[in-house]
């Protein structure tokens, strides 16, 4: 018995072209979803790194706020004193803020932090250039009563804070 032409038409499956179009549409959707997920993972990683950098910068600033201010005639700090101050233990060493001050317009102390999760160089500048314009010629700059502490990572400023000389006791 032969099927009628109408019965043949209702029993048909998908044509090769319809299947290929469906495969292309699905592949495109998978590529877009994969790209979005990959971008999200990358952004999460970048944010985690940025958070670690900012957190470490605050640790450095907190240490620099806790060490003694020191006298203007103090000798420059030694490499061992820098290591004690910026290593990742609770010992700040015996260095003062005036010993690690940098000249305005010059590079600060540059170092790598051993064991830090993000690879890169740190730089810490401590000087009287309060507005960061490369000189100490503006109002209140260069008076010795206030210093700018700036922390850089990979050449980018991460944190800037200030510290005042303690008031003289009377």
C-alpha atoms as an extended CHARMM CRD file, in Angstrom:
* protein
*
       170  EXT
         1         1  UNK       CA              0.0000000000        0.0000000000        0.0000000000  PROA      1               0.0000000000
         2         2  UNK       CA              1.3450000000        3.3490000000       -1.0120000000  PROA      2               0.0000000000
         3         3  UNK       CA              1.1140000000        6.3860000000        1.2400000000  PROA      3               0.0000000000
         4         4  UNK       CA             -0.7000000000        9.3580000000       -0.1070000000  PROA      4               0.0000000000
         5         5  UNK       CA              1.2920000000       12.5270000000       -0.8760000000  PROA      5               0.0000000000
         6         6  UNK       CA             -0.3050000000       14.3050000000        2.0630000000  PROA      6               0.0000000000
         7         7  UNK       CA              0.7300000000       11.5380000000        4.4970000000  PROA      7               0.0000000000
         8         8  UNK       CA              4.3330000000       11.7070000000        3.2610000000  PROA      8               0.0000000000
         9         9  UNK       CA              4.4520000000       15.4220000000        3.9250000000  PROA      9               0.0000000000
        10        10  UNK       CA              3.3940000000       15.0730000000        7.5980000000  PROA      10              0.0000000000
        11        11  UNK       CA              5.9240000000       12.3160000000        8.3090000000  PROA      11              0.0000000000
        12        12  UNK       CA              8.9540000000       14.3040000000        7.1400000000  PROA      12              0.0000000000
        13        13  UNK       CA             11.8480000000       15.0860000000        9.5530000000  PROA      13              0.0000000000
        14        14  UNK       CA             14.2450000000       18.0320000000        9.4980000000  PROA      14              0.0000000000
        15        15  UNK       CA             16.1540000000       18.8220000000        6.3620000000  PROA      15              0.0000000000
        16        16  UNK       CA             19.9260000000       19.0550000000        6.3870000000  PROA      16              0.0000000000
        17        17  UNK       CA             19.7610000000       22.8440000000        5.9890000000  PROA      17              0.0000000000
        18        18  UNK       CA             17.4620000000       23.2020000000        9.0230000000  PROA      18              0.0000000000
        19        19  UNK       CA             19.8120000000       21.0700000000       11.1410000000  PROA      19              0.0000000000
        20        20  UNK       CA             22.8550000000       23.1060000000        9.9900000000  PROA      20              0.0000000000
        21        21  UNK       CA             21.0930000000       26.3930000000       10.8380000000  PROA      21              0.0000000000
        22        22  UNK       CA             20.1990000000       25.0520000000       14.3060000000  PROA      22              0.0000000000
        23        23  UNK       CA             23.8170000000       23.9440000000       14.8750000000  PROA      23              0.0000000000
        24        24  UNK       CA             25.1610000000       27.3680000000       13.8180000000  PROA      24              0.0000000000
        25        25  UNK       CA             22.6960000000       29.1690000000       16.1240000000  PROA      25              0.0000000000
        26        26  UNK       CA             23.5850000000       26.9110000000       19.0710000000  PROA      26              0.0000000000
        27        27  UNK       CA             27.3240000000       27.2600000000       18.4120000000  PROA      27              0.0000000000
        28        28  UNK       CA             26.9760000000       31.0480000000       18.3460000000  PROA      28              0.0000000000
        29        29  UNK       CA             25.0820000000       31.0090000000       21.6460000000  PROA      29              0.0000000000
        30        30  UNK       CA             27.7500000000       28.7920000000       23.2530000000  PROA      30              0.0000000000
        31        31  UNK       CA             30.5670000000       31.0530000000       22.0330000000  PROA      31              0.0000000000
        32        32  UNK       CA             28.8420000000       34.1860000000       23.3800000000  PROA      32              0.0000000000
        33        33  UNK       CA             28.0680000000       32.5780000000       26.7490000000  PROA      33              0.0000000000
        34        34  UNK       CA             31.6350000000       31.2520000000       26.9860000000  PROA      34              0.0000000000
        35        35  UNK       CA             33.0720000000       34.6790000000       26.1850000000  PROA      35              0.0000000000
        36        36  UNK       CA             30.9450000000       36.3460000000       28.8440000000  PROA      36              0.0000000000
        37        37  UNK       CA             31.9690000000       33.7510000000       31.4190000000  PROA      37              0.0000000000
        38        38  UNK       CA             35.6530000000       34.0910000000       30.5160000000  PROA      38              0.0000000000
        39        39  UNK       CA             35.4550000000       37.8970000000       30.7980000000  PROA      39              0.0000000000
        40        40  UNK       CA             33.7970000000       37.5250000000       34.1990000000  PROA      40              0.0000000000
        41        41  UNK       CA             36.5150000000       35.2000000000       35.4570000000  PROA      41              0.0000000000
        42        42  UNK       CA             39.2280000000       37.5620000000       34.1830000000  PROA      42              0.0000000000
        43        43  UNK       CA             37.5750000000       40.5860000000       35.8150000000  PROA      43              0.0000000000
        44        44  UNK       CA             37.2080000000       38.7030000000       39.1010000000  PROA      44              0.0000000000
        45        45  UNK       CA             40.9230000000       37.8590000000       39.0010000000  PROA      45              0.0000000000
        46        46  UNK       CA             41.8230000000       41.5010000000       38.2850000000  PROA      46              0.0000000000
        47        47  UNK       CA             39.6560000000       42.6950000000       41.1650000000  PROA      47              0.0000000000
        48        48  UNK       CA             41.2150000000       40.1500000000       43.5160000000  PROA      48              0.0000000000
        49        49  UNK       CA             44.6990000000       41.3820000000       42.5280000000  PROA      49              0.0000000000
        50        50  UNK       CA             43.6700000000       45.0320000000       42.9280000000  PROA      50              0.0000000000
        51        51  UNK       CA             42.2210000000       44.2920000000       46.3550000000  PROA      51              0.0000000000
        52        52  UNK       CA             45.4610000000       42.5870000000       47.4390000000  PROA      52              0.0000000000
        53        53  UNK       CA             47.5080000000       45.5750000000       46.2040000000  PROA      53              0.0000000000
        54        54  UNK       CA             45.3370000000       48.1500000000       47.9940000000  PROA      54              0.0000000000
        55        55  UNK       CA             45.3050000000       46.0890000000       51.1940000000  PROA      55              0.0000000000
        56        56  UNK       CA             49.0970000000       45.8040000000       51.1570000000  PROA      56              0.0000000000
        57        57  UNK       CA             49.4090000000       49.5480000000       50.4730000000  PROA      57              0.0000000000
        58        58  UNK       CA             47.3190000000       50.2840000000       53.5630000000  PROA      58              0.0000000000
        59        59  UNK       CA             49.5680000000       47.9660000000       55.5830000000  PROA      59              0.0000000000
        60        60  UNK       CA             52.6010000000       49.9680000000       54.4410000000  PROA      60              0.0000000000
        61        61  UNK       CA             50.8880000000       53.2820000000       55.2550000000  PROA      61              0.0000000000
        62        62  UNK       CA             49.8470000000       52.0060000000       58.6750000000  PROA      62              0.0000000000
        63        63  UNK       CA             53.4470000000       50.9940000000       59.4100000000  PROA      63              0.0000000000
        64        64  UNK       CA             54.6980000000       54.4050000000       58.2980000000  PROA      64              0.0000000000
        65        65  UNK       CA             52.1760000000       56.0730000000       60.6070000000  PROA      65              0.0000000000
        66        66  UNK       CA             53.3770000000       53.9770000000       63.5750000000  PROA      66              0.0000000000
        67        67  UNK       CA             57.1420000000       54.5100000000       63.3320000000  PROA      67              0.0000000000
        68        68  UNK       CA             58.6860000000       57.4880000000       65.1580000000  PROA      68              0.0000000000
        69        69  UNK       CA             58.8560000000       60.7370000000       63.2280000000  PROA      69              0.0000000000
        70        70  UNK       CA             62.5500000000       61.2730000000       64.0830000000  PROA      70              0.0000000000
        71        71  UNK       CA             64.7880000000       64.3090000000       64.0150000000  PROA      71              0.0000000000
        72        72  UNK       CA             65.8630000000       66.3200000000       60.9980000000  PROA      72              0.0000000000
        73        73  UNK       CA             69.5230000000       65.3810000000       61.5750000000  PROA      73              0.0000000000
        74        74  UNK       CA             68.9680000000       61.6190000000       61.5220000000  PROA      74              0.0000000000
        75        75  UNK       CA             71.1880000000       59.6180000000       59.2040000000  PROA      75              0.0000000000
        76        76  UNK       CA             69.7510000000       57.8240000000       56.1910000000  PROA      76              0.0000000000
        77        77  UNK       CA             68.2890000000       54.3900000000       56.8020000000  PROA      77              0.0000000000
        78        78  UNK       CA             70.2640000000       51.2690000000       55.9930000000  PROA      78              0.0000000000
        79        79  UNK       CA             69.0970000000       48.4680000000       53.7270000000  PROA      79              0.0000000000
        80        80  UNK       CA             68.5240000000       46.2740000000       56.7860000000  PROA      80              0.0000000000
        81        81  UNK       CA             66.2920000000       48.9490000000       58.3250000000  PROA      81              0.0000000000
        82        82  UNK       CA             64.2480000000       49.1320000000       55.1120000000  PROA      82              0.0000000000
        83        83  UNK       CA             63.9300000000       45.3440000000       55.0880000000  PROA      83              0.0000000000
        84        84  UNK       CA             62.7100000000       45.3380000000       58.7130000000  PROA      84              0.0000000000
        85        85  UNK       CA             60.1270000000       48.0020000000       57.9710000000  PROA      85              0.0000000000
        86        86  UNK       CA             58.6660000000       46.5670000000       54.7640000000  PROA      86              0.0000000000
        87        87  UNK       CA             58.8630000000       42.8240000000       55.3570000000  PROA      87              0.0000000000
        88        88  UNK       CA             55.6650000000       41.0280000000       56.2930000000  PROA      88              0.0000000000
        89        89  UNK       CA             56.2110000000       40.5510000000       60.0180000000  PROA      89              0.0000000000
        90        90  UNK       CA             55.1200000000       42.6410000000       63.0010000000  PROA      90              0.0000000000
        91        91  UNK       CA             58.6010000000       44.0290000000       63.7040000000  PROA      91              0.0000000000
        92        92  UNK       CA             58.9930000000       47.5920000000       62.3970000000  PROA      92              0.0000000000
        93        93  UNK       CA             62.6790000000       47.7610000000       63.2160000000  PROA      93              0.0000000000
        94        94  UNK       CA             64.3390000000       50.9090000000       64.5090000000  PROA      94              0.0000000000
        95        95  UNK       CA             63.9350000000       53.3680000000       61.6640000000  PROA      95              0.0000000000
        96        96  UNK       CA             62.3110000000       56.8030000000       61.7760000000  PROA      96              0.0000000000
        97        97  UNK       CA             60.2170000000       58.5670000000       59.1620000000  PROA      97              0.0000000000
        98        98  UNK       CA             62.8580000000       61.2460000000       58.5970000000  PROA      98              0.0000000000
        99        99  UNK       CA             65.4530000000       58.5470000000       57.8830000000  PROA      99              0.0000000000
       100       100  UNK       CA             63.4590000000       57.1650000000       54.9800000000  PROA      100             0.0000000000
       101       101  UNK       CA             62.2800000000       60.4740000000       53.5360000000  PROA      101             0.0000000000
       102       102  UNK       CA             63.0130000000       60.9400000000       49.8460000000  PROA      102             0.0000000000
       103       103  UNK       CA             64.0120000000       64.1010000000       48.0440000000  PROA      103             0.0000000000
       104       104  UNK       CA             61.2280000000       65.8800000000       46.1850000000  PROA      104             0.0000000000
       105       105  UNK       CA             61.2450000000       64.9070000000       42.5080000000  PROA      105             0.0000000000
       106       106  UNK       CA             63.3640000000       61.7980000000       43.0300000000  PROA      106             0.0000000000
       107       107  UNK       CA             62.3670000000       58.1510000000       43.0480000000  PROA      107             0.0000000000
       108       108  UNK       CA             61.3450000000       56.6680000000       46.3430000000  PROA      108             0.0000000000
       109       109  UNK       CA             62.3370000000       53.4080000000       47.8920000000  PROA      109             0.0000000000
       110       110  UNK       CA             61.7840000000       50.6000000000       45.3680000000  PROA      110             0.0000000000
       111       111  UNK       CA             61.4810000000       46.9680000000       46.3350000000  PROA      111             0.0000000000
       112       112  UNK       CA             59.7130000000       43.6660000000       45.7010000000  PROA      112             0.0000000000
       113       113  UNK       CA             57.7400000000       42.0470000000       48.4500000000  PROA      113             0.0000000000
       114       114  UNK       CA             58.7460000000       38.4040000000       48.8560000000  PROA      114             0.0000000000
       115       115  UNK       CA             55.7930000000       36.0320000000       48.7470000000  PROA      115             0.0000000000
       116       116  UNK       CA             53.2930000000       38.6550000000       47.5880000000  PROA      116             0.0000000000
       117       117  UNK       CA             50.5880000000       37.1300000000       45.3730000000  PROA      117             0.0000000000
       118       118  UNK       CA             50.9060000000       39.7450000000       42.6050000000  PROA      118             0.0000000000
       119       119  UNK       CA             54.1950000000       40.1550000000       40.7450000000  PROA      119             0.0000000000
       120       120  UNK       CA             55.5010000000       43.7120000000       40.5560000000  PROA      120             0.0000000000
       121       121  UNK       CA             57.6580000000       46.4370000000       42.0780000000  PROA      121             0.0000000000
       122       122  UNK       CA             56.5980000000       48.6650000000       44.9510000000  PROA      122             0.0000000000
       123       123  UNK       CA             57.7640000000       52.2330000000       45.4800000000  PROA      123             0.0000000000
       124       124  UNK       CA             57.2570000000       54.3740000000       48.5730000000  PROA      124             0.0000000000
       125       125  UNK       CA             57.8470000000       58.1350000000       48.5000000000  PROA      125             0.0000000000
       126       126  UNK       CA             57.8920000000       60.2620000000       51.6400000000  PROA      126             0.0000000000
       127       127  UNK       CA             58.5540000000       63.9640000000       51.1460000000  PROA      127             0.0000000000
       128       128  UNK       CA             57.2680000000       67.5040000000       51.6210000000  PROA      128             0.0000000000
       129       129  UNK       CA             55.6870000000       67.7250000000       48.1450000000  PROA      129             0.0000000000
       130       130  UNK       CA             52.1680000000       67.7760000000       49.5610000000  PROA      130             0.0000000000
       131       131  UNK       CA             50.2770000000       68.1090000000       46.2660000000  PROA      131             0.0000000000
       132       132  UNK       CA             52.5160000000       65.7450000000       44.2770000000  PROA      132             0.0000000000
       133       133  UNK       CA             53.4640000000       68.3010000000       41.5970000000  PROA      133             0.0000000000
       134       134  UNK       CA             57.1990000000       67.5730000000       41.7820000000  PROA      134             0.0000000000
       135       135  UNK       CA             58.3060000000       70.5590000000       43.8640000000  PROA      135             0.0000000000
       136       136  UNK       CA             58.0590000000       71.7370000000       47.4590000000  PROA      136             0.0000000000
       137       137  UNK       CA             57.5270000000       75.4120000000       46.6450000000  PROA      137             0.0000000000
       138       138  UNK       CA             53.8070000000       75.7750000000       47.3510000000  PROA      138             0.0000000000
       139       139  UNK       CA             52.1590000000       77.0230000000       50.5480000000  PROA      139             0.0000000000
       140       140  UNK       CA             52.9110000000       74.7800000000       53.5560000000  PROA      140             0.0000000000
       141       141  UNK       CA             55.2970000000       72.5850000000       51.5440000000  PROA      141             0.0000000000
       142       142  UNK       CA             58.8490000000       72.1220000000       52.6720000000  PROA      142             0.0000000000
       143       143  UNK       CA             58.1520000000       73.3710000000       56.1900000000  PROA      143             0.0000000000
       144       144  UNK       CA             59.0210000000       70.0170000000       57.7690000000  PROA      144             0.0000000000
       145       145  UNK       CA             55.7530000000       69.8730000000       59.6710000000  PROA      145             0.0000000000
       146       146  UNK       CA             53.8590000000       67.7030000000       57.2040000000  PROA      146             0.0000000000
       147       147  UNK       CA             54.9150000000       64.9750000000       54.7790000000  PROA      147             0.0000000000
       148       148  UNK       CA             53.1490000000       63.1650000000       51.9520000000  PROA      148             0.0000000000
       149       149  UNK       CA             53.3810000000       59.3800000000       51.9460000000  PROA      149             0.0000000000
       150       150  UNK       CA             52.6150000000       57.8400000000       48.5750000000  PROA      150             0.0000000000
       151       151  UNK       CA             52.6680000000       54.1470000000       47.6930000000  PROA      151             0.0000000000
       152       152  UNK       CA             53.0550000000       53.0080000000       44.0870000000  PROA      152             0.0000000000
       153       153  UNK       CA             52.7090000000       49.5430000000       42.5650000000  PROA      153             0.0000000000
       154       154  UNK       CA             54.0000000000       48.9020000000       39.0430000000  PROA      154             0.0000000000
       155       155  UNK       CA             54.4550000000       52.6670000000       38.6760000000  PROA      155             0.0000000000
       156       156  UNK       CA             50.8080000000       53.4730000000       39.4700000000  PROA      156             0.0000000000
       157       157  UNK       CA             49.8660000000       55.4760000000       42.5470000000  PROA      157             0.0000000000
       158       158  UNK       CA             47.7910000000       53.2700000000       44.8270000000  PROA      158             0.0000000000
       159       159  UNK       CA             47.6220000000       55.2480000000       48.0640000000  PROA      159             0.0000000000
       160       160  UNK       CA             48.4250000000       58.7590000000       49.2300000000  PROA      160             0.0000000000
       161       161  UNK       CA             48.2530000000       59.8880000000       52.8230000000  PROA      161             0.0000000000
       162       162  UNK       CA             49.8610000000       62.5300000000       55.0180000000  PROA      162             0.0000000000
       163       163  UNK       CA             51.5950000000       62.5860000000       58.3570000000  PROA      163             0.0000000000
       164       164  UNK       CA             52.1960000000       65.5780000000       60.5770000000  PROA      164             0.0000000000
       165       165  UNK       CA             55.1630000000       66.0590000000       62.8480000000  PROA      165             0.0000000000
       166       166  UNK       CA             54.0390000000       65.5360000000       66.4430000000  PROA      166             0.0000000000
       167       167  UNK       CA             53.4940000000       68.7280000000       68.4380000000  PROA      167             0.0000000000
       168       168  UNK       CA             56.4220000000       69.6650000000       70.6280000000  PROA      168             0.0000000000
       169       169  UNK       CA             55.7630000000       68.9000000000       74.2740000000  PROA      169             0.0000000000
       170       170  UNK       CA             55.9330000000       71.9400000000       76.5600000000  PROA      170             0.0000000000
